[in-house]
Amino acid sequence: MMLPANLSRSRSRRLIAILAATALASGLTSAFAADPAPLPGRNCAAESVYASGEPASFEWLARIKTHANWRAKVRVLPGLGDAYANWKRAENTTERCFSGPEGTVCQFTGIPCRKD
């Protein structure tokens, strides 16, 4: 999504924050679960993990930053760790990126899974 070029920096930051809040309110609330530990007998966590990246000049760079933030969050969660920190194995993934004068910001949500 491209933001209009005539927005001021403060207005564009507020708009990105509003877009992010809207995305969260539209079904990503499970991303803030207190304990996404794995379910017994499954190779995936019980809840999704949400991560947001920092603004970047290019969308590909924003995606790389957000992937790194998602992996870092999964690695430190109790019961998960490195075995679950591969984005390519995650289930029910959602990737959203927003562009504005400050750059592109991405938000990723996914259920961490480990290899069998």
Summary of the structure (lengths in Angstrom):
residues: 116
radius of gyration: 15.2
end to end distance: 37.0
largest distance: 53.1
contacts: 345
relative contact order: 0.24
helix: 39%
strand: 25%
